[in-house]
Amino acid sequence: MAIIVNLDVMMAKRKMSLNELSEKVDITLSNLSILKTGKAKAIRFSTLESICKALDCQPGDILEFRDE
């Protein structure tokens, strides 16, 4: 897939665990894990917005396009 999810990188920079982010964003651990591993097929803008607020970052810090 050409869209790369860098959620784990941002979580590491903010020293935030998956459990902590899950609670702040109000998303299940399993759904957050699917997103973190890049297995998600889509993400709602509302979820992306919540993640960005929790991690104090921009959508481009989490999602990246690579031309393969």
N, CA, C and O atoms as a Maestro MAE file, in Angstrom:
{
 s_m_m2io_version
 :::
 2.0.0
}

f_m_ct {
 s_m_title
 :::
 protein
 m_atom[272] {
  # First column is atom index #
  i_m_mmod_type
  r_m_x_coord
  r_m_y_coord
  r_m_z_coord
  i_m_residue_number
  s_m_chain_name
  s_m_pdb_residue_name
  s_m_pdb_atom_name
  i_m_atomic_number
  :::
  1 25 0.845 -1.183 0.000 1 A "MET " " N  " 7
  2 3 0.000 0.000 0.000 1 A "MET " " CA " 6
  3 2 0.888 1.243 0.000 1 A "MET " " C  " 6
  4 15 1.937 1.253 0.644 1 A "MET " " O  " 8
  5 25 0.486 2.266 -0.700 2 A "ALA " " N  " 7
  6 3 1.275 3.479 -0.838 2 A "ALA " " CA " 6
  7 2 1.094 4.443 0.333 2 A "ALA " " C  " 6
  8 15 1.894 5.364 0.500 2 A "ALA " " O  " 8
  9 25 0.056 4.243 1.144 3 A "ILE " " N  " 7
  10 3 -0.143 5.087 2.316 3 A "ILE " " CA " 6
  11 2 0.497 4.383 3.512 3 A "ILE " " C  " 6
  12 15 0.138 3.253 3.844 3 A "ILE " " O  " 8
  13 25 1.434 5.053 4.144 4 A "ILE " " N  " 7
  14 3 2.155 4.512 5.290 4 A "ILE " " CA " 6
  15 2 1.635 5.179 6.561 4 A "ILE " " C  " 6
  16 15 1.494 6.400 6.611 4 A "ILE " " O  " 8
  17 25 1.351 4.379 7.584 5 A "VAL " " N  " 7
  18 3 0.870 4.901 8.865 5 A "VAL " " CA " 6
  19 2 2.044 4.949 9.843 5 A "VAL " " C  " 6
  20 15 2.639 3.922 10.170 5 A "VAL " " O  " 8
  21 25 2.364 6.150 10.297 6 A "ASN " " N  " 7
  22 3 3.483 6.361 11.212 6 A "ASN " " CA " 6
  23 2 3.003 6.626 12.643 6 A "ASN " " C  " 6
  24 15 3.628 7.377 13.392 6 A "ASN " " O  " 8
  25 25 1.895 6.001 13.003 7 A "LEU " " N  " 7
  26 3 1.327 6.218 14.331 7 A "LEU " " CA " 6
  27 2 2.289 5.796 15.433 7 A "LEU " " C  " 6
  28 15 2.404 6.483 16.448 7 A "LEU " " O  " 8
  29 25 2.969 4.696 15.248 8 A "ASP " " N  " 7
  30 3 3.912 4.216 16.267 8 A "ASP " " CA " 6
  31 2 5.057 5.200 16.482 8 A "ASP " " C  " 6
  32 15 5.554 5.343 17.599 8 A "ASP " " O  " 8
  33 25 5.476 5.878 15.417 9 A "VAL " " N  " 7
  34 3 6.555 6.869 15.521 9 A "VAL " " CA " 6
  35 2 6.104 8.055 16.375 9 A "VAL " " C  " 6
  36 15 6.834 8.508 17.257 9 A "VAL " " O  " 8
  37 25 4.884 8.555 16.104 10 A "MET " " N  " 7
  38 3 4.366 9.694 16.862 10 A "MET " " CA " 6
  39 2 4.110 9.311 18.314 10 A "MET " " C  " 6
  40 15 4.352 10.110 19.219 10 A "MET " " O  " 8
  41 25 3.627 8.106 18.541 11 A "MET " " N  " 7
  42 3 3.396 7.641 19.911 11 A "MET " " CA " 6
  43 2 4.718 7.573 20.671 11 A "MET " " C  " 6
  44 15 4.778 7.949 21.842 11 A "MET " " O  " 8
  45 25 5.765 7.103 20.023 12 A "ALA " " N  " 7
  46 3 7.084 7.029 20.657 12 A "ALA " " CA " 6
  47 2 7.615 8.421 20.961 12 A "ALA " " C  " 6
  48 15 8.178 8.648 22.033 12 A "ALA " " O  " 8
  49 25 7.443 9.357 20.032 13 A "LYS " " N  " 7
  50 3 7.909 10.733 20.248 13 A "LYS " " CA " 6
  51 2 7.197 11.378 21.433 13 A "LYS " " C  " 6
  52 15 7.793 12.166 22.167 13 A "LYS " " O  " 8
  53 25 5.922 11.042 21.617 14 A "ARG " " N  " 7
  54 3 5.123 11.621 22.704 14 A "ARG " " CA " 6
  55 2 5.153 10.749 23.965 14 A "ARG " " C  " 6
  56 15 4.524 11.071 24.973 14 A "ARG " " O  " 8
  57 25 5.905 9.624 23.885 15 A "LYS " " N  " 7
  58 3 6.003 8.685 25.009 15 A "LYS " " CA " 6
  59 2 4.622 8.264 25.493 15 A "LYS " " C  " 6
  60 15 4.335 8.281 26.690 15 A "LYS " " O  " 8
  61 25 3.774 7.887 24.544 16 A "MET " " N  " 7
  62 3 2.406 7.488 24.858 16 A "MET " " CA " 6
  63 2 2.202 6.027 24.471 16 A "MET " " C  " 6
  64 15 2.593 5.602 23.384 16 A "MET " " O  " 8
  65 25 1.597 5.277 25.356 17 A "SER " " N  " 7
  66 3 1.344 3.858 25.094 17 A "SER " " CA " 6
  67 2 0.058 3.694 24.296 17 A "SER " " C  " 6
  68 15 -0.752 4.615 24.188 17 A "SER " " O  " 8
  69 25 -0.108 2.505 23.744 18 A "LEU " " N  " 7
  70 3 -1.322 2.177 22.993 18 A "LEU " " CA " 6
  71 2 -2.541 2.278 23.908 18 A "LEU " " C  " 6
  72 15 -3.585 2.786 23.499 18 A "LEU " " O  " 8
  73 25 -2.410 1.797 25.136 19 A "ASN " " N  " 7
  74 3 -3.515 1.873 26.096 19 A "ASN " " CA " 6
  75 2 -3.904 3.316 26.398 19 A "ASN " " C  " 6
  76 15 -5.086 3.659 26.433 19 A "ASN " " O  " 8
  77 25 -2.901 4.150 26.615 20 A "GLU " " N  " 7
  78 3 -3.144 5.555 26.936 20 A "GLU " " CA " 6
  79 2 -3.828 6.274 25.775 20 A "GLU " " C  " 6
  80 15 -4.789 7.016 25.980 20 A "GLU " " O  " 8
  81 25 -3.338 6.054 24.567 21 A "LEU " " N  " 7
  82 3 -3.941 6.683 23.390 21 A "LEU " " CA " 6
  83 2 -5.360 6.167 23.184 21 A "LEU " " C  " 6
  84 15 -6.257 6.933 22.833 21 A "LEU " " O  " 8
  85 25 -5.562 4.890 23.399 22 A "SER " " N  " 7
  86 3 -6.885 4.286 23.258 22 A "SER " " CA " 6
  87 2 -7.901 4.964 24.178 22 A "SER " " C  " 6
  88 15 -9.028 5.243 23.770 22 A "SER " " O  " 8
  89 25 -7.499 5.223 25.403 23 A "GLU " " N  " 7
  90 3 -8.385 5.891 26.361 23 A "GLU " " CA " 6
  91 2 -8.653 7.342 25.977 23 A "GLU " " C  " 6
  92 15 -9.786 7.812 26.076 23 A "GLU " " O  " 8
  93 25 -7.619 8.050 25.539 24 A "LYS " " N  " 7
  94 3 -7.778 9.461 25.179 24 A "LYS " " CA " 6
  95 2 -8.650 9.646 23.939 24 A "LYS " " C  " 6
  96 15 -9.416 10.606 23.848 24 A "LYS " " O  " 8
  97 25 -8.529 8.722 22.985 25 A "VAL " " N  " 7
  98 3 -9.238 8.851 21.710 25 A "VAL " " CA " 6
  99 2 -10.593 8.145 21.764 25 A "VAL " " C  " 6
  100 15 -11.446 8.358 20.902 25 A "VAL " " O  " 8
  101 25 -10.782 7.310 22.771 26 A "ASP " " N  " 7
  102 3 -12.001 6.513 22.921 26 A "ASP " " CA " 6
  103 2 -12.205 5.595 21.715 26 A "ASP " " C  " 6
  104 15 -13.251 5.605 21.067 26 A "ASP " " O  " 8
  105 25 -11.176 4.807 21.440 27 A "ILE " " N  " 7
  106 3 -11.204 3.817 20.366 27 A "ILE " " CA " 6
  107 2 -10.679 2.507 20.969 27 A "ILE " " C  " 6
  108 15 -9.807 2.523 21.837 27 A "ILE " " O  " 8
  109 25 -11.211 1.394 20.507 28 A "THR " " N  " 7
  110 3 -10.796 0.114 21.088 28 A "THR " " CA " 6
  111 2 -9.324 -0.158 20.785 28 A "THR " " C  " 6
  112 15 -8.779 0.309 19.785 28 A "THR " " O  " 8
  113 25 -8.703 -0.919 21.666 29 A "LEU " " N  " 7
  114 3 -7.305 -1.292 21.469 29 A "LEU " " CA " 6
  115 2 -7.120 -2.050 20.164 29 A "LEU " " C  " 6
  116 15 -6.138 -1.838 19.453 29 A "LEU " " O  " 8
  117 25 -8.063 -2.933 19.846 30 A "SER " " N  " 7
  118 3 -7.925 -3.722 18.617 30 A "SER " " CA " 6
  119 2 -7.995 -2.838 17.376 30 A "SER " " C  " 6
  120 15 -7.223 -3.038 16.438 30 A "SER " " O  " 8
  121 25 -8.898 -1.871 17.351 31 A "ASN " " N  " 7
  122 3 -8.985 -0.971 16.187 31 A "ASN " " CA " 6
  123 2 -7.758 -0.073 16.086 31 A "ASN " " C  " 6
  124 15 -7.270 0.199 14.990 31 A "ASN " " O  " 8
  125 25 -7.267 0.379 17.218 32 A "LEU " " N  " 7
  126 3 -6.062 1.212 17.220 32 A "LEU " " CA " 6
  127 2 -4.855 0.403 16.762 32 A "LEU " " C  " 6
  128 15 -3.996 0.909 16.039 32 A "LEU " " O  " 8
  129 25 -4.796 -0.835 17.180 33 A "SER " " N  " 7
  130 3 -3.705 -1.724 16.768 33 A "SER " " CA " 6
  131 2 -3.738 -1.982 15.267 33 A "SER " " C  " 6
  132 15 -2.695 -1.996 14.614 33 A "SER " " O  " 8
  133 25 -4.931 -2.187 14.720 34 A "ILE " " N  " 7
  134 3 -5.091 -2.384 13.272 34 A "ILE " " CA " 6
  135 2 -4.577 -1.163 12.518 34 A "ILE " " C  " 6
  136 15 -3.898 -1.289 11.499 34 A "ILE " " O  " 8
  137 25 -4.907 0.016 13.029 35 A "LEU " " N  " 7
  138 3 -4.438 1.255 12.402 35 A "LEU " " CA " 6
  139 2 -2.923 1.380 12.533 35 A "LEU " " C  " 6
  140 15 -2.240 1.723 11.568 35 A "LEU " " O  " 8
  141 25 -2.404 1.104 13.710 36 A "LYS " " N  " 7
  142 3 -0.962 1.233 13.976 36 A "LYS " " CA " 6
  143 2 -0.126 0.314 13.084 36 A "LYS " " C  " 6
  144 15 0.954 0.697 12.634 36 A "LYS " " O  " 8
  145 25 -0.619 -0.878 12.834 37 A "THR " " N  " 7
  146 3 0.140 -1.834 12.018 37 A "THR " " CA " 6
  147 2 -0.051 -1.620 10.523 37 A "THR " " C  " 6
  148 15 0.547 -2.333 9.717 37 A "THR " " O  " 8
  149 25 -0.870 -0.655 10.147 38 A "GLY " " N  " 7
  150 3 -1.070 -0.359 8.732 38 A "GLY " " CA " 6
  151 2 -2.036 -1.289 8.039 38 A "GLY " " C  " 6
  152 15 -2.084 -1.318 6.809 38 A "GLY " " O  " 8
  153 25 -2.814 -2.057 8.802 39 A "LYS " " N  " 7
  154 3 -3.756 -3.003 8.209 39 A "LYS " " CA " 6
  155 2 -5.132 -2.400 7.979 39 A "LYS " " C  " 6
  156 15 -5.995 -3.044 7.382 39 A "LYS " " O  " 8
  157 25 -5.349 -1.178 8.440 40 A "ALA " " N  " 7
  158 3 -6.644 -0.515 8.266 40 A "ALA " " CA " 6
  159 2 -6.835 -0.119 6.806 40 A "ALA " " C  " 6
  160 15 -5.888 0.292 6.135 40 A "ALA " " O  " 8
  161 25 -8.050 -0.246 6.330 41 A "LYS " " N  " 7
  162 3 -8.377 0.136 4.953 41 A "LYS " " CA " 6
  163 2 -8.846 1.585 4.881 41 A "LYS " " C  " 6
  164 15 -8.806 2.200 3.816 41 A "LYS " " O  " 8
  165 25 -9.289 2.130 6.008 42 A "ALA " " N  " 7
  166 3 -9.808 3.498 6.034 42 A "ALA " " CA " 6
  167 2 -9.713 4.047 7.459 42 A "ALA " " C  " 6
  168 15 -9.536 3.296 8.418 42 A "ALA " " O  " 8
  169 25 -9.831 5.355 7.575 43 A "ILE " " N  " 7
  170 3 -9.905 6.008 8.883 43 A "ILE " " CA " 6
  171 2 -10.864 7.183 8.754 43 A "ILE " " C  " 6
  172 15 -10.813 7.933 7.780 43 A "ILE " " O  " 8
  173 25 -11.717 7.333 9.719 44 A "ARG " " N  " 7
  174 3 -12.653 8.464 9.722 44 A "ARG " " CA " 6
  175 2 -11.894 9.729 10.082 44 A "ARG " " C  " 6
  176 15 -10.954 9.704 10.878 44 A "ARG " " O  " 8
  177 25 -12.315 10.832 9.486 45 A "PHE " " N  " 7
  178 3 -11.676 12.107 9.806 45 A "PHE " " CA " 6
  179 2 -11.838 12.434 11.282 45 A "PHE " " C  " 6
  180 15 -10.932 13.012 11.883 45 A "PHE " " O  " 8
  181 25 -12.959 12.083 11.875 46 A "SER " " N  " 7
  182 3 -13.179 12.367 13.301 46 A "SER " " CA " 6
  183 2 -12.171 11.591 14.158 46 A "SER " " C  " 6
  184 15 -11.677 12.115 15.157 46 A "SER " " O  " 8
  185 25 -11.866 10.353 13.775 47 A "THR " " N  " 7
  186 3 -10.873 9.555 14.502 47 A "THR " " CA " 6
  187 2 -9.485 10.151 14.314 47 A "THR " " C  " 6
  188 15 -8.723 10.276 15.272 47 A "THR " " O  " 8
  189 25 -9.161 10.516 13.092 48 A "LEU " " N  " 7
  190 3 -7.865 11.135 12.806 48 A "LEU " " CA " 6
  191 2 -7.704 12.434 13.589 48 A "LEU " " C  " 6
  192 15 -6.630 12.721 14.119 48 A "LEU " " O  " 8
  193 25 -8.775 13.214 13.657 49 A "GLU " " N  " 7
  194 3 -8.748 14.466 14.406 49 A "GLU " " CA " 6
  195 2 -8.492 14.208 15.895 49 A "GLU " " C  " 6
  196 15 -7.699 14.910 16.523 49 A "GLU " " O  " 8
  197 25 -9.160 13.210 16.449 50 A "SER " " N  " 7
  198 3 -8.978 12.871 17.867 50 A "SER " " CA " 6
  199 2 -7.554 12.402 18.149 50 A "SER " " C  " 6
  200 15 -6.966 12.764 19.169 50 A "SER " " O  " 8
  201 25 -7.006 11.603 17.250 51 A "ILE " " N  " 7
  202 3 -5.634 11.123 17.408 51 A "ILE " " CA " 6
  203 2 -4.659 12.296 17.345 51 A "ILE " " C  " 6
  204 15 -3.728 12.380 18.147 51 A "ILE " " O  " 8
  205 25 -4.873 13.200 16.393 52 A "CYS " " N  " 7
  206 3 -4.001 14.369 16.266 52 A "CYS " " CA " 6
  207 2 -4.066 15.253 17.511 52 A "CYS " " C  " 6
  208 15 -3.046 15.783 17.952 52 A "CYS " " O  " 8
  209 25 -5.260 15.412 18.075 53 A "LYS " " N  " 7
  210 3 -5.391 16.206 19.305 53 A "LYS " " CA " 6
  211 2 -4.657 15.534 20.451 53 A "LYS " " C  " 6
  212 15 -3.945 16.196 21.205 53 A "LYS " " O  " 8
  213 25 -4.822 14.228 20.589 54 A "ALA " " N  " 7
  214 3 -4.197 13.489 21.687 54 A "ALA " " CA " 6
  215 2 -2.675 13.500 21.576 54 A "ALA " " C  " 6
  216 15 -1.977 13.566 22.588 54 A "ALA " " O  " 8
  217 25 -2.162 13.436 20.350 55 A "LEU " " N  " 7
  218 3 -0.712 13.392 20.131 55 A "LEU " " CA " 6
  219 2 -0.105 14.761 19.825 55 A "LEU " " C  " 6
  220 15 1.107 14.888 19.653 55 A "LEU " " O  " 8
  221 25 -0.969 15.792 19.759 56 A "ASP " " N  " 7
  222 3 -0.527 17.149 19.431 56 A "ASP " " CA " 6
  223 2 0.322 17.148 18.164 56 A "ASP " " C  " 6
  224 15 1.485 17.551 18.167 56 A "ASP " " O  " 8
  225 25 -0.305 16.677 17.072 57 A "CYS " " N  " 7
  226 3 0.414 16.592 15.802 57 A "CYS " " CA " 6
  227 2 -0.537 16.890 14.642 57 A "CYS " " C  " 6
  228 15 -1.723 17.145 14.850 57 A "CYS " " O  " 8
  229 25 -0.015 16.856 13.450 58 A "GLN " " N  " 7
  230 3 -0.784 17.078 12.234 58 A "GLN " " CA " 6
  231 2 -1.055 15.725 11.559 58 A "GLN " " C  " 6
  232 15 -0.317 14.766 11.786 58 A "GLN " " O  " 8
  233 25 -2.115 15.640 10.726 59 A "PRO " " N  " 7
  234 3 -2.396 14.389 10.013 59 A "PRO " " CA " 6
  235 2 -1.198 13.897 9.204 59 A "PRO " " C  " 6
  236 15 -0.980 12.691 9.092 59 A "PRO " " O  " 8
  237 25 -0.429 14.813 8.646 60 A "GLY " " N  " 7
  238 3 0.740 14.438 7.858 60 A "GLY " " CA " 6
  239 2 1.863 13.829 8.691 60 A "GLY " " C  " 6
  240 15 2.771 13.199 8.148 60 A "GLY " " O  " 8
  241 25 1.801 14.016 10.006 61 A "ASP " " N  " 7
  242 3 2.778 13.372 10.885 61 A "ASP " " CA " 6
  243 2 2.457 11.902 11.057 61 A "ASP " " C  " 6
  244 15 3.338 11.106 11.383 61 A "ASP " " O  " 8
  245 25 1.198 11.533 10.840 62 A "ILE " " N  " 7
  246 3 0.745 10.159 11.025 62 A "ILE " " CA " 6
  247 2 0.642 9.406 9.706 62 A "ILE " " C  " 6
  248 15 1.005 8.233 9.624 62 A "ILE " " O  " 8
  249 25 0.146 10.080 8.677 63 A "LEU " " N  " 7
  250 3 -0.051 9.440 7.369 63 A "LEU " " CA " 6
  251 2 0.954 9.967 6.362 63 A "LEU " " C  " 6
  252 15 1.215 11.168 6.301 63 A "LEU " " O  " 8
  253 25 1.509 9.070 5.582 64 A "GLU " " N  " 7
  254 3 2.533 9.412 4.592 64 A "GLU " " CA " 6
  255 2 2.243 8.676 3.291 64 A "GLU " " C  " 6
  256 15 1.840 7.513 3.304 64 A "GLU " " O  " 8
  257 25 2.447 9.349 2.184 65 A "PHE " " N  " 7
  258 3 2.281 8.707 0.868 65 A "PHE " " CA " 6
  259 2 3.655 8.381 0.299 65 A "PHE " " C  " 6
  260 15 4.543 9.232 0.247 65 A "PHE " " O  " 8
  261 25 3.810 7.141 -0.121 66 A "ARG " " N  " 7
  262 3 5.061 6.721 -0.802 66 A "ARG " " CA " 6
  263 2 4.678 6.111 -2.129 66 A "ARG " " C  " 6
  264 15 3.866 5.188 -2.189 66 A "ARG " " O  " 8
  265 25 5.256 6.620 -3.180 67 A "ASP " " N  " 7
  266 3 5.006 6.093 -4.518 67 A "ASP " " CA " 6
  267 2 5.847 4.831 -4.709 67 A "ASP " " C  " 6
  268 15 7.072 4.899 -4.817 67 A "ASP " " O  " 8
  269 25 5.183 3.696 -4.747 68 A "GLU " " N  " 7
  270 3 5.912 2.425 -4.835 68 A "GLU " " CA " 6
  271 2 6.102 1.987 -6.262 68 A "GLU " " C  " 6
  272 15 6.696 0.939 -6.512 68 A "GLU " " O  " 8
  :::
 }
 m_bond[271] {
  # First column is bond index #
  i_m_from
  i_m_to
  i_m_order
  :::
  1 1 2 1
  2 2 3 1
  3 3 4 2
  4 3 5 1
  5 5 6 1
  6 6 7 1
  7 7 8 2
  8 7 9 1
  9 9 10 1
  10 10 11 1
  11 11 12 2
  12 11 13 1
  13 13 14 1
  14 14 15 1
  15 15 16 2
  16 15 17 1
  17 17 18 1
  18 18 19 1
  19 19 20 2
  20 19 21 1
  21 21 22 1
  22 22 23 1
  23 23 24 2
  24 23 25 1
  25 25 26 1
  26 26 27 1
  27 27 28 2
  28 27 29 1
  29 29 30 1
  30 30 31 1
  31 31 32 2
  32 31 33 1
  33 33 34 1
  34 34 35 1
  35 35 36 2
  36 35 37 1
  37 37 38 1
  38 38 39 1
  39 39 40 2
  40 39 41 1
  41 41 42 1
  42 42 43 1
  43 43 44 2
  44 43 45 1
  45 45 46 1
  46 46 47 1
  47 47 48 2
  48 47 49 1
  49 49 50 1
  50 50 51 1
  51 51 52 2
  52 51 53 1
  53 53 54 1
  54 54 55 1
  55 55 56 2
  56 55 57 1
  57 57 58 1
  58 58 59 1
  59 59 60 2
  60 59 61 1
  61 61 62 1
  62 62 63 1
  63 63 64 2
  64 63 65 1
  65 65 66 1
  66 66 67 1
  67 67 68 2
  68 67 69 1
  69 69 70 1
  70 70 71 1
  71 71 72 2
  72 71 73 1
  73 73 74 1
  74 74 75 1
  75 75 76 2
  76 75 77 1
  77 77 78 1
  78 78 79 1
  79 79 80 2
  80 79 81 1
  81 81 82 1
  82 82 83 1
  83 83 84 2
  84 83 85 1
  85 85 86 1
  86 86 87 1
  87 87 88 2
  88 87 89 1
  89 89 90 1
  90 90 91 1
  91 91 92 2
  92 91 93 1
  93 93 94 1
  94 94 95 1
  95 95 96 2
  96 95 97 1
  97 97 98 1
  98 98 99 1
  99 99 100 2
  100 99 101 1
  101 101 102 1
  102 102 103 1
  103 103 104 2
  104 103 105 1
  105 105 106 1
  106 106 107 1
  107 107 108 2
  108 107 109 1
  109 109 110 1
  110 110 111 1
  111 111 112 2
  112 111 113 1
  113 113 114 1
  114 114 115 1
  115 115 116 2
  116 115 117 1
  117 117 118 1
  118 118 119 1
  119 119 120 2
  120 119 121 1
  121 121 122 1
  122 122 123 1
  123 123 124 2
  124 123 125 1
  125 125 126 1
  126 126 127 1
  127 127 128 2
  128 127 129 1
  129 129 130 1
  130 130 131 1
  131 131 132 2
  132 131 133 1
  133 133 134 1
  134 134 135 1
  135 135 136 2
  136 135 137 1
  137 137 138 1
  138 138 139 1
  139 139 140 2
  140 139 141 1
  141 141 142 1
  142 142 143 1
  143 143 144 2
  144 143 145 1
  145 145 146 1
  146 146 147 1
  147 147 148 2
  148 147 149 1
  149 149 150 1
  150 150 151 1
  151 151 152 2
  152 151 153 1
  153 153 154 1
  154 154 155 1
  155 155 156 2
  156 155 157 1
  157 157 158 1
  158 158 159 1
  159 159 160 2
  160 159 161 1
  161 161 162 1
  162 162 163 1
  163 163 164 2
  164 163 165 1
  165 165 166 1
  166 166 167 1
  167 167 168 2
  168 167 169 1
  169 169 170 1
  170 170 171 1
  171 171 172 2
  172 171 173 1
  173 173 174 1
  174 174 175 1
  175 175 176 2
  176 175 177 1
  177 177 178 1
  178 178 179 1
  179 179 180 2
  180 179 181 1
  181 181 182 1
  182 182 183 1
  183 183 184 2
  184 183 185 1
  185 185 186 1
  186 186 187 1
  187 187 188 2
  188 187 189 1
  189 189 190 1
  190 190 191 1
  191 191 192 2
  192 191 193 1
  193 193 194 1
  194 194 195 1
  195 195 196 2
  196 195 197 1
  197 197 198 1
  198 198 199 1
  199 199 200 2
  200 199 201 1
  201 201 202 1
  202 202 203 1
  203 203 204 2
  204 203 205 1
  205 205 206 1
  206 206 207 1
  207 207 208 2
  208 207 209 1
  209 209 210 1
  210 210 211 1
  211 211 212 2
  212 211 213 1
  213 213 214 1
  214 214 215 1
  215 215 216 2
  216 215 217 1
  217 217 218 1
  218 218 219 1
  219 219 220 2
  220 219 221 1
  221 221 222 1
  222 222 223 1
  223 223 224 2
  224 223 225 1
  225 225 226 1
  226 226 227 1
  227 227 228 2
  228 227 229 1
  229 229 230 1
  230 230 231 1
  231 231 232 2
  232 231 233 1
  233 233 234 1
  234 234 235 1
  235 235 236 2
  236 235 237 1
  237 237 238 1
  238 238 239 1
  239 239 240 2
  240 239 241 1
  241 241 242 1
  242 242 243 1
  243 243 244 2
  244 243 245 1
  245 245 246 1
  246 246 247 1
  247 247 248 2
  248 247 249 1
  249 249 250 1
  250 250 251 1
  251 251 252 2
  252 251 253 1
  253 253 254 1
  254 254 255 1
  255 255 256 2
  256 255 257 1
  257 257 258 1
  258 258 259 1
  259 259 260 2
  260 259 261 1
  261 261 262 1
  262 262 263 1
  263 263 264 2
  264 263 265 1
  265 265 266 1
  266 266 267 1
  267 267 268 2
  268 267 269 1
  269 269 270 1
  270 270 271 1
  271 271 272 2
  :::
 }
}
